[in-house]
Amino acid sequence: MVFDNIVKEFFEFIETDEFLNIAKLKPSAFTRKRKMECSNLIHFMITRGSNNTTVELDKYSKDMGIQPVSRQAYSLSRRQIKPISLKYLNTWLIDKIYELQDYKTWKNYLILTIDGYLLNLPWIEELKEEYGGIAGKDHEITAIKAQSSGLYDCLNEIMIDFEVKPYQVSEKTLALKNIENSIETIKNKNPLITFDKNYASLELFNYLLKSKINFLFRVKKTDYTKERNNMESDDEFINIIVTDSRINHIKDPELKEELKEIKQINLRVTRIILDSEEEKFVISNLPMEKFDTNDLKELHNLRWEIETSYNTLKNSLEVEKITAKKRLTVEQDYYSKIINYNLSKEQ
């Protein structure tokens, strides 16, 4: 019942002048009466099914009791809406869920994870220029792809933040963006973020420590081997040394200099054995008196919940069924699907 009230309030907020001013691309947008107002456009983007746009518009017009809207009119109108306004709506929704509902925690921590997902885009020249993609031997792009990244609440099954960027943008860059976008939402909820092996890096360790965020990274067996070889047990705090090779990829000169001055970062390295008897190493800042190795193993396993969410987005909500031809409308479509996902979860 509480969640039903949140959903009702959410759609009421879409109809306010406050949101209209956030959503419209320029002040002159939506100043004259249209068949499909800004609130209708947003409502349609979020709730539409997977049929072609013309069929979905006809259905929506009948359901809402408004005059039929052509595909062309819809396409022109939606170009007046900022994609970032949909991210604003998602944050509004997530904040309401945490504020008004009892949310699940583990050991009093909000268990979050970040992971990336390569999104397929239609073969449209403008999207190829905007996003890039996979290149063949002749360096010509053979498949248009966008890099995406989500910050996910594993226990409450909600996508807190979602970024869509060009193919060449790194997962670590997007992970930092996910956290920065969501810091006001999560900072007072005792967050604990888990990461897969591709994310372990000095810049992320440093950022999370400065932000006072708890974390756990799975690491490759070849990562930090010099330090790990000097360990006296399977679970201890060690100094991760700042070397040139570990920071050469960082483009920000100030961050590079900051890490050089730090010289080393003291973190916990733990060897865990999964149920499959596979050996894994994890790096965290979690105190041993609160988290034993079984706890770290459980945390490692919890992060796979984001894979389930991506499966739902891909196969049930058909997030890759994109017909948009411009970056602005591509981002609208993806962010709308994330809101749809969060609204459809049983809270």
ZAKOLGU-65657 format. One record per residue: residue in three letters; x, y, z of N, C-alpha, C in turn. Coordinates in steps of 0.001 Angstrom, whole numbers, padded with zeros to 6 digits, always signed. Example, Ala and Ser with C-alpha at 12.3 -4.5 7.8 and 13.67 -1.06 7.14 Angstrom:
2
ALA+013190-005690+007800+012300-004500+007800+013200-003300+007800;SER+012850-002250+007080+013670-001060+007140+012900+000030+007870;
//
This chain:
347
MET+000833-001207+000000+000000+000000+000000+000869+001257+000000;VAL+001949+001252+000799+002846+002413+000836+003435+002663-000546;PHE+003877+001588-001208+004490+001756-002524+003466+002266-003539;ASP+002231+001814-003441+001174+002318-004335+001018+003830-004185;ASN+001114+004317-002960+001011+005754-002718+002210+006505-003306;ILE+003394+005860-003235+004596+006467-003828+004430+006592-005338;VAL+003920+005537-005967+003706+005547-007422+002707+006638-007802;LYS+001632+006737-007036+000609+007774-007295+001228+009164-007191;GLU+001999+009395-006152+002645+010685-005945+003662+010975-007044;PHE+004335+009907-007511+005326+010036-008586+004673+010587-009847;PHE+003549+009999-010263+002903+010446-011493+002232+011810-011312;GLU+001846+012143-010107+001324+013484-009839+002438+014520-009964;PHE+003646+014167-009524+004780+015087-009613+005124+015399-011064;ILE+004986+014415-011953+005275+014621-013375+004411+015740-013957;GLU+003220+015946-013406+002283+016932-013937+002489+018340-013364;THR+003439+018503-012469+003643+019807-011830+004471+020752-012698;ASP+004286+022063-012464+005109+023067-013151+006569+022934-012743;GLU+006813+022509-011515+008184+022310-011039+008935+021336-011936;PHE+008290+020199-012231+008963+019228-013080+009034+019706-014526;LEU+007978+020385-015005+007990+020903-016372+009208+021786-016597;ASN+009508+022640-015655+010659+023539-015790+011989+022785-015761;ILE+012012+021651-015075+013209+020806-015060+013358+020061-016382;ALA+012216+019653-016950+012232+018741-018092+012473+019421-019430;LYS+011916+020598-019628+011955+021169-020982+013347+021690-021339;LEU+013696+021461-022598+015034+021767-023091+015294+023266-023167;LYS+014249+024040-023453+014381+025499-023514+013100+026140-022978;PRO+013181+027374-022500+012028+028010-021856+010779+028075-022724;SER+010958+028167-024037+009804+028310-024938+009084+026984-025210;ALA+009676+025873-024791+009061+024563-025053+007779+024388-024239;PHE+006787+023765-024865+005509+023415-024221+004769+024640-023674;THR+004894+025785-024357+004173+026982-023916+002805+027102-024578;ARG+002565+026352-025663+001235+026360-026271+000610+024976-026149;LYS-000705+024945-026227-001450+023703-026015-001115+022687-027094;ARG-000836+021475-026659-000519+020376-027579-001420+019185-027294;LYS-001510+018290-028284-002253+017052-028061-001600+016240-026943;MET-000270+016280-026921+000489+015512-025944+001390+016466-025169;GLU+000980+016802-023961+001761+017714-023139+003019+017016-022611;CYS+003897+017786-021982+005146+017236-021447+004879+016067-020503;SER+003907+016219-019616+003604+015141-018665+003135+013881-019374;ASN+002343+014051-020455+001905+012887-021241+003084+012194-021906;LEU+004005+013000-022437+005183+012436-023096+006004+011589-022124;ILE+006259+012145-020939+007048+011431-019940+006313+010172-019495;HIS+005022+010300-019225+004204+009153-018809+004255+008060-019865;PHE+004128+008448-021141+004159+007474-022235+005518+006794-022330;MET+006609+007568-022257+007958+006987-022344+008171+005913-021280;ILE+007705+006199-020068+007945+005291-018948+007085+004039-019017;THR+005835+004191-019462+004880+003072-019361+004631+002328-020663;ARG+005142+002807-021775+004831+002190-023060+005272+000738-023117;GLY+004571-000031-023915+004933-001429-024125+005974-001565-025216;SER+006107-002795-025742+007194-003068-026687+006741-003132-028145;ASN+005455-002791-028418+005011-002732-029806+005625-001511-030490;ASN+005399-001389-031810+005965-000222-032488+005306+001054-031974;THR+005968+002169-032188+005557+003428-031572+004140+003839-031963;THR+003770+003636-033232+002433+004018-033690+001355+003251-032935;VAL+001545+001947-032794+000579+001114-032067+000495+001555-030607;GLU+001655+001790-029982+001682+002194-028574+001046+003569-028376;LEU+001259+004493-029308+000649+005819-029205-000868+005745-029319;ASP-001353+004915-030231-002806+004744-030379-003417+004192-029093;LYS-002759+003197-028528-003254+002588-027290-003237+003612-026151;TYR-002143+004361-026049-002010+005345-024979-003074+006441-025106;SER-003308+006919-026333-004298+007968-026560-005685+007521-026123;LYS-006046+006282-026453-007356+005752-026053-007450+005604-024544;ASP-006380+005056-023936-006387+004842-022482-006479+006157-021714;MET-005832+007205-022224-005776+008486-021520-006895+009439-021933;GLY-007656+009056-022975-008757+009901-023432-008300+011185-024084;ILE-007169+011125-024809-006682+012298-025518-006763+012044-027020;GLN-006660+013112-027820-006723+012956-029270-005536+012135-029766;PRO-005740+011347-030830-004646+010531-031363-003418+011377-031698;VAL-002250+010826-031403-000991+011524-031638-000196+010750-032681;SER+000282+011453-033700+001068+010774-034728+002480+010496-034231;ARG+003112+009526-034863+004493+009200-034518+005407+010400-034763;GLN+005148+011117-035845+005980+012278-036182+005840+013369-035119;ALA+004597+013633-034696+004370+014663-033677+005043+014277-032359;TYR+004963+012992-032011+005610+012501-030788+007122+012676-030883;SER+007693+012299-032035+009148+012385-032211+009636+013822-032111;LEU+008879+014758-032672+009277+016166-032613+009145+016713-031195;SER+008075+016344-030515+007831+016875-029169+008854+016386-028166;ARG+009248+015114-028279+010153+014563-027270+011559+015164-027369;ARG+011860+015768-028495+013167+016423-028641+013270+017684-027786;GLN+012164+018074-027181+012172+019243-026305+012370+018865-024832;ILE+012646+017587-024574+012776+017106-023191+014219+016700-022910;LYS+014751+017190-021811+016112+016825-021406+016144+015392-020883;PRO+017052+014556-021368+017188+013200-020798+017514+013225-019305;ILE+018261+014246-018880+018662+014334-017478+017444+014465-016564;SER+016330+014965-017100+015126+015095-016274+014579+013729-015879;LEU+014805+012721-016706+014375+011363-016369+015251+010783-015257;LYS+016527+011129-015269+017399+010725-014159+016959+011425-012871;TYR+016558+012682-013004+016035+013418-011845+014799+012698-011291;LEU+013915+012273-012177+012710+011549-011753+013061+010247-011038;ASN+014050+009536-011559+014445+008277-010926+014996+008529-009524;THR+015814+009565-009379+016340+009909-008052+015199+010297-007108;TRP+014250+011065-007612+013072+011452-006805+012363+010194-006302;LEU+012176+009219-007203+011490+007976-006845+012278+007184-005801;ILE+013583+007031-006023+014423+006260-005097+014425+006904-003716;ASP+014543+008230-003675+014536+008935-002386+013228+008717-001643;LYS+012115+008711-002372+010807+008463-001747+010709+007045-001192;ILE+011230+006088-001932+011192+004692-001479+011964+004536-000179;TYR+013160+005099-000134+013964+005005+001084+013353+005797+002245;GLU+012716+006909+001911+012141+007765+002947+010884+007155+003568;LEU+010021+006573+002749+008696+006167+003216+008546+004680+003492;GLN+009489+003877+003052+009379+002432+003257+010522+001912+004118;ASP+010260+000818+004801+011330+000112+005498+012148-000631+004451;TYR+013406-000242+004304+014227-000905+003296+015153-001929+003963;LYS+015514-002935+003188+016303-004050+003700+017782-003666+003779;THR+018431-004145+004829+019874-003971+004982+020496-005309+005396;TRP+021807-005355+005376+022554-006548+005799+023597-006075+006809;LYS+023478-006577+008042+024356-006111+009129+024291-004588+009278;ASN+023106-004054+009005+022841-002623+009084+023522-001818+007968;TYR+023949-002487+006890+024545-001817+005743+023594-001906+004547;LEU+023561-000831+003773+022844-000842+002504+023779-001461+001470;ILE+023426-002644+000973+024330-003396+000093+024096-003003-001362;LEU+025098-002365-001934+025029-001860-003301+026096-002534-004162;THR+025888-002492-005446+026925-002971-006355+026903-002140-007620;ILE+028028-002116-008307+028144-001407-009584+028652-002383-010632;ASP+028020-002332-011791+028512-003155-012897+028132-002493-014210;GLY+028881-002819-015256+028643-002258-016576+027921-003239-017479;TYR+027412-002687-018568+026659-003497-019525+026779-002845-020892;LEU+027208-003589-021892+027312-003052-023246+025947-003113-023920;LEU+025471-001957-024377+024151-001866-024987+024268-001827-026507;ASN+023456-002629-027169+023417-002623-028624+022555-001470-029117;LEU+023034-000770-030148+022285+000330-030741+022006+000044-032209;PRO+020918+000611-032748+020610+000393-034170+021655+001024-035073;TRP+021761+000487-036270+022765+000970-037209+022283+002270-037848;ILE+022607+003364-037192+022247+004712-037653+023517+005547-037625;GLU+023810+006214-038720+025086+006919-038869+025326+007918-037733;GLU+024292+008652-037355+024452+009650-036298+024819+008991-034965;LEU+024234+007829-034683+024550+007111-033442+025953+006524-033492;LYS+026378+006122-034676+027752+005622-034834+028748+006725-034504;GLU+028454+007946-034964+029330+009076-034677+029305+009440-033192;GLU+028169+009332-032570+028005+009715-031165+028593+008693-030197;TYR+028354+007402-030477+028687+006362-029500+029881+005493-029886;GLY+030163+005383-031181+031227+004460-031576+030770+003022-031421;GLY+031742+002133-031237+031382+000723-031113+032567-000186-031366;ILE+032263-001433-031678+033299-002443-031913+033850-002283-033322;ALA+035174-002209-033424+035819-002019-034725+036465-003311-035205;GLY+036475-003496-036529+037114-004653-037135+038589-004416-037374;LYS+039203-005312-038126+040640-005224-038389+041025-003953-039134;ASP+040102-003424-039954+040382-002212-040718+040010-000946-039941;HIS+039698-001138-038631+039337-000037-037724+037977+000580-038033;GLU+037237-000027-038939+035871+000414-039213+034930-000220-038189;ILE+033978+000562-037710+033025+000066-036713+032085-000951-037352;THR+031976-002108-036722+031109-003179-037241+029830-003349-036423;ALA+029803-002813-035203+028606-002872-034365+028584-001648-033461;ILE+027476-000916-033468+027358+000289-032643+026971-000112-031222;LYS+027759+000353-030259+027544-000014-028855+027626+001235-027969;ALA+026893+001188-026877+027022+002215-025845+027486+001539-024567;GLN+028304+002228-023822+028748+001713-022523+027768+002200-021461;SER+027274+001289-020650+026368+001690-019576+026899+001175-018248;SER+026397+001769-017166+026816+001354-015833+025693+001670-014851;GLY+025442+000728-013944+024373+000921-012983+024847+000758-011551;LEU+024288+001572-010647+024464+001403-009204+023177+000786-008685;TYR+023293-000425-008130+022119-001247-007835+022058-001608-006363;ASP+020862-001529-005793+020607-001952-004418+020234-003434-004451;CYS+021144-004280-003981+020998-005727-004148+019831-006331-003356;LEU+019532-005792-002198+018502-006372-001340+017122-005788-001625;ASN+017071-004534-002021+015786-003890-002300+015447-003882-003789;GLU+016371-004389-004599+016167-004614-006028+015736-003351-006768;ILE+016485-002273-006570+016215-001039-007288+017506-000493-007889;MET+017374+000084-009085+018507+000684-009776+018580+002151-009369;ILE+019557+002481-008544+019671+003828-008000+020144+004820-009053;ASP+021097+004398-009878+021604+005290-010918+022000+004469-012133;PHE+021916+005110-013308+022232+004414-014550+022814+005431-015527;GLU+023968+005120-016072+024636+006007-017023+024746+005323-018391;VAL+024549+006107-019448+024758+005630-020821+025729+006593-021492;LYS+026870+006064-021934+027912+006906-022525+028504+006210-023752;PRO+029334+006917-024533+029983+006293-025692+030802+005059-025317;TYR+030994+004207-026285+031643+002900-026104+033015+003010-025461;GLN+033774+004040-025796+035155+004142-025332+035288+004609-023884;VAL+034208+005081-023268+034280+005536-021872+034493+004324-020967;SER+035417+004415-020043+035784+003263-019226+034752+002969-018146;GLU+034701+001707-017722+033806+001288-016656+034124+002015-015347;LYS+035407+002243-015093+035787+002916-013844+035289+004360-013827;THR+035374+005038-014965+034874+006412-015067+033379+006450-014791;LEU+032643+005497-015359+031201+005463-015153+030849+005079-013721;ALA+031645+004210-013118+031400+003833-011718+031509+005051-010804;LEU+032540+005851-011027+032693+007082-010249+031501+008011-010453;LYS+031025+008085-011697+029877+008935-012006+028627+008418-011295;ASN+028422+007105-011286+027278+006510-010583+027258+006928-009114;ILE+028431+006847-008483+028518+007173-007053+028300+008669-006830;GLU+028945+009496-007648+028791+010946-007516+027334+011359-007691;ASN+026653+010754-008670+025244+011074-008915+024364+010730-007721;SER+024766+009707-006961+023893+009130-005932+024332+009432-004514;ILE+025390+010189-004360+025990+010338-003031+025004+010923-002023;GLU+024168+011872-002438+023206+012460-001511+022145+011446-001090;THR+021833+010515-001965+020835+009489-001664+021364+008450-000692;ILE+022615+008048-000843+023125+006898-000088+023969+007245+001124;LYS+024478+008482+001215+025550+008774+002175+025152+008552+003640;ASN+023898+008735+003980+023466+008571+005374+022821+007213+005643;LYS+023024+006278+004717+022389+004962+004854+023407+003838+005051;ASN+024611+004200+005443+025665+003216+005691+025897+002327+004467;PRO+026259+002925+003330+026412+002127+002102+027654+001246+002106;LEU+027537+000099+001488+028658-000818+001267+028563-001242-000196;ILE+029547-000831-000991+029498-001079-002433+030461-002196-002813;THR+029968-003149-003616+030815-004245-004094+031073-004068-005590;PHE+032243-004538-006012+032677-004365-007393+033263-005666-007935;ASP+033167-005841-009243+033788-006981-009902+035274-006686-010137;LYS+035981-007665-010679+037442-007608-010766+037991-006519-011692;ASN+037181-006018-012637+037696-005018-013573+037793-003624-012967;TYR+037275-003445-011773+037187-002105-011187+038306-001772-010203;ALA+038995-002772-009709+040019-002526-008686+041077-001563-009215;SER+041254-000434-008524+042208+000578-008968+042492+001527-007815;LEU+043657+002120-007838+044045+003050-006781+043125+004261-006721;GLU+042672+004744-007897+041828+005934-007881+040464+005666-007240;LEU+039919+004464-007470+038634+004126-006845+038804+003862-005355;PHE+039869+003152-004985+040146+002933-003550+040210+004284-002832;ASN+040989+005187-003405+041214+006490-002783+039918+007296-002682;TYR+039146+007303-003761+037884+008063-003774+036912+007543-002712;LEU+036774+006233-002619+035839+005645-001664+036281+005885-000220;LEU+037576+005781+000016+038085+006049+001362+037843+007510+001760;LYS+038091+008423+000839+037859+009844+001132+036377+010137+001349;SER+035531+009387+000644+034085+009582+000762+033487+008813+001938;LYS+034347+008084+002661+033929+007281+003818+032844+006269+003451;ILE+033081+005600+002325+032169+004559+001842+032855+003204+001991;ASN+032162+002248+002558+032687+000887+002696+032639+000180+001346;PHE+033609-000695+001106+033660-001338-000204+034317-002704-000143;LEU+034036-003476-001191+034681-004771-001411+034843-004968-002916;PHE+036084-005211-003342+036401-005466-004746+036861-006903-004917;ARG+036326-007583-005887+036967-008812-006334+038161-008397-007187;VAL+039284-009084-007057+040464-008725-007848+040965-009932-008630;LYS+041675-009641-009704+042266-010708-010508+043425-011349-009746;LYS+043719-012572-010070+044828-013259-009404+046166-012602-009706;THR+046201-011829-010802+047456-011167-011175+047574-009761-010595;ASP+046550-009313-009873+046571-007964-009293+047318-007947-007951;TYR+048166-006966-007768+048841-006709-006496+049567-007951-005970;THR+050161-008701-006903+050813-009967-006526+052039-009747-005642;LYS+052774-008679-005901+053974-008435-005090+053604-008268-003622;GLU+052575-007495-003352+052134-007291-001974+051520-008565-001398;ARG+050732-009250-002191+050055-010454-001681+051046-011566-001365;ASN+052117-011623-002127+053120-012671-001875+053812-012497-000537;ASN+053751-011302+000001+054372-011044+001306+053398-011212+002473;MET+052175-011620+002152+051187-011818+003221+051542-013044+004056;GLU+051253-012960+005344+051541-014074+006249+050315-014936+006521;SER+049157-014506+005991+047924-015275+006173+047010-015023+004980;ASP+045833-015665+005003+044868-015504+003914+043961-014295+004102;ASP+044174-013565+005185+043290-012439+005473+044013-011437+006369;GLU+044459-010332+005771+045154-009325+006570+045178-007976+005850;PHE+045437-006933+006611+045597-005599+006037+047033-005445+005551;ILE+047165-004960+004321+048504-004751+003755+048550-003380+003077;ASN+049740-002924+002766+049901-001654+002060+049979-001896+000553;ILE+049037-001298-000177+049076-001333-001638+049906-000135-002091;ILE+051007-000414-002773+051972+000631-003121+051528+001393-004382;VAL+051669+002713-004337+051399+003544-005515+052632+003518-006402;THR+052520+002881-007547+053624+002826-008508+053212+003558-009784;ASP+054222+003952-010571+053921+004653-011820+053034+003817-012733;SER+053305+002532-012807+052532+001673-013704+051060+001581-013293;ARG+050787+001796-012007+049411+001706-011517+048623+003007-011657;ILE+049316+004090-011994+048615+005372-012142+048850+006034-013497;ASN+049606+005368-014375+049914+005958-015688+048664+006251-016512;HIS+047610+005449-016327+046397+005606-017127+045547+006793-016686;ILE+045837+007358-015512+045028+008448-014962+045344+009739-015712;LYS+044312+010399-016239+044518+011602-017046+044513+012877-016202;ASP+043881+012818-015050+043791+013996-014187+045129+014204-013460;PRO+045881+015276-013793+047210+015465-013183+047139+015691-011666;GLU+046084+016339-011197+045944+016583-009754+045740+015279-008991;LEU+044915+014404-009552+044684+013110-008916+045961+012275-008923;LYS+046676+012319-010014+047946+011599-010110+048913+012048-009015;GLU+049011+013358-008865+049924+013924-007870+049465+013566-006455;GLU+048160+013577-006251+047604+013220-004934+047968+011791-004561;LEU+047837+010879-005510+048163+009477-005241+049662+009293-005007;LYS+050478+010026-005760+051937+009935-005561+052322+010374-004148;GLU+051646+011394-003664+051939+011890-002317+051488+010915-001239;ILE+050398+010208-001506+049904+009209-000550+050900+008049-000407;LYS+051477+007635-001548+052509+006589-001648+051970+005165-001443;GLN+051047+004983-000534+050493+003647-000313+049109+003752+000329;ILE+048302+002697+000128+046956+002644+000700+046813+001342+001476;ASN+046449+001444+002727+046324+000260+003581+044929-000342+003446;LEU+044876-001567+002941+043598-002237+002699+043663-003702+003106;ARG+042502-004273+003285+042396-005675+003684+042329-006562+002446;VAL+043190-007550+002386+043192-008519+001292+042813-009883+001864;THR+041826-010519+001219+041291-011777+001756+041147-012817+000653;ARG+041611-014005+000977+041415-015144+000069+040141-015867+000510;ILE+039190-016034-000427+037957-016744-000112+037794-017926-001059;ILE+037110-018935-000593+036815-020119-001401+035308-020166-001623;LEU+034903-020112-002875+033484-020137-003203+032914-021539-003054;ASP+031592-021658-003132+030941-022972-003022+031414-023925-004117;SER+031821-023349-005241+032331-024153-006355+033769-024599-006120;GLU+034326-024237-004945+035714-024499-004550+036720-023663-005336;GLU+036208-022669-006048+037084-021759-006783+037681-020741-005817;GLU+038955-020448-005988+039647-019484-005143+039495-018077-005706;LYS+039154-017121-004835+039044-015729-005237+039758-014847-004218;PHE+040217-013693-004673+040793-012695-003774+039920-011440-003800;VAL+039692-010875-002619+038924-009640-002530+039716-008614-001724;ILE+039524-007341-002082+040143-006233-001362+039027-005369-000791;SER+039168-005002+000483+038123-004208+001129+038731-003283+002177;ASN+037871-002440+002724+038251-001626+003883+037416-002035+005096;LEU+036911-003262+005082+035985-003741+006109+036741-004281+007320;PRO+036386-003830+008514+037110-004267+009713+036902-005743+010018;MET+037963-006407+010444+037898-007845+010721+036979-008173+011893;GLU+036862-007255+012846+036028-007536+014012+034537-007545+013671;LYS+034181-006951+012521+032772-006940+012104+032472-007929+010996;PHE+033476-008229+010163+033261-009056+008980+034300-010164+008934;ASP+033836-011410+009063+034777-012517+008903+034811-012934+007437;THR+035591-013952+007116+035752-014344+005707+034459-014870+005106;ASN+033618-015505+005920+032317-015966+005410+031419-014792+005037;ASP+031520-013706+005795+030764-012504+005466+031212-011937+004117;LEU+032515-011935+003898+033039-011409+002630+032619-012288+001459;LYS+032569-013557+001688+032095-014492+000668+030632-014206+000338;GLU+029821-013975+001366+028398-013669+001150+028238-012363+000382;LEU+029029-011361+000728+028990-010091+000011+029365-010274-001456;HIS+030380-011061-001697+030802-011361-003064+029650-011970-003857;ASN+028910-012863-003235+027799-013522-003920+026612-012582-004136;LEU+026378-011666-003206+025235-010752-003317+025330-009847-004543;ARG+026551-009542-004963+026694-008611-006076+026125-009162-007386;TRP+025914-010469-007447+025378-011053-008689+023918-010686-008912;GLU+023267-010076-007898+021878-009639-008072+021737-008640-009213;ILE+022775-007867-009474+022685-006898-010565+022589-007604-011920;GLU+023159-008798-012019+023047-009562-013265+021597-009943-013522;THR+020867-010270-012459+019441-010587-012589+018676-009368-013083;SER+019029-008200-012549+018342-006978-012978+018609-006684-014450;TYR+019851-006871-014900+020158-006639-016308+019419-007642-017207;ASN+019260-008866-016730+018514-009865-017482+017052-009437-017639;THR+016463-008898-016559+015091-008405-016620+014976-007236-017581;LEU+015915-006309-017490+015894-005147-018376+016011-005563-019843;LYS+016849-006543-020104+017082-006958-021485+015943-007804-022041;ASN+015474-008774-021262+014524-009747-021804+013061-009437-021507;SER+012770-008827-020366+011377-008510-020033+010994-007091-020458;LEU+011860-006130-020175+011565-004744-020531+012157-004350-021884;GLU+012905-005264-022491+013463-005074-023840+014196-003731-023976;VAL+015131-003515-023047+015860-002253-023006+016646-001992-024293;GLU+016994-003041-025024+017770-002859-026250+016887-002700-027488;LYS+015573-002700-027295+014676-002498-028428+014526-000996-028649;ILE+015568-000409-029198+015659+001040-029359+015402+001420-030817;THR+014497+002377-031017+014235+002883-032368+014680+004339-032506;ALA+015171+004921-031418+015604+006318-031437+016778+006504-032398;LYS+016843+007692-032987+017869+007965-033982+018878+009020-033538;LYS+018665+009608-032364+019553+010637-031859+019976+010306-030434;ARG+021120+010856-030027+021621+010568-028687+020618+011007-027615;LEU+019999+012154-027800+019033+012656-026836+017903+011663-026617;THR+017355+011108-027705+016221+010200-027575+016658+008789-027156;VAL+017879+008410-027510+018418+007136-027017+018486+007159-025494;GLU+019035+008244-024939+019143+008352-023485+017765+008410-022827;GLN+016821+009105-023460+015449+009115-022941+014896+007702-022828;ASP+015090+006923-023881+014553+005553-023893+015162+004701-022789;TYR+016488+004776-022633+017142+003945-021619+016748+004365-020208;TYR+016749+005661-019942+016414+006114-018594+014946+005823-018261;SER+014091+005886-019283+012674+005540-019069+012522+004082-018660;LYS+013314+003216-019275+013254+001784-018936+013693+001536-017497;ILE+014678+002300-017030+015136+002149-015646+014024+002536-014684;ILE+013330+003648-014969+012215+004051-014117+011118+002995-014149;ASN+010817+002481-015335+009819+001416-015475+010189+000223-014601;TYR+011460-000151-014649+011959-001276-013841+011714-001017-012350;ASN+012077+000177-011879+011915+000500-010462+010452+000594-010039;LEU+009607+001085-010942+008185+001174-010624+007501-000181-010616;SER+008052-001121-011362+007394-002429-011495+007818-003428-010420;LYS+008811-003045-009611+009274-003969-008561+008250-004026-007434;GLU+008056-005204-006888+007186-005343-005718+007970-004948-004486;GLN+007583-003870-003894+008316-003363-002735+007778-003976-001436;
//
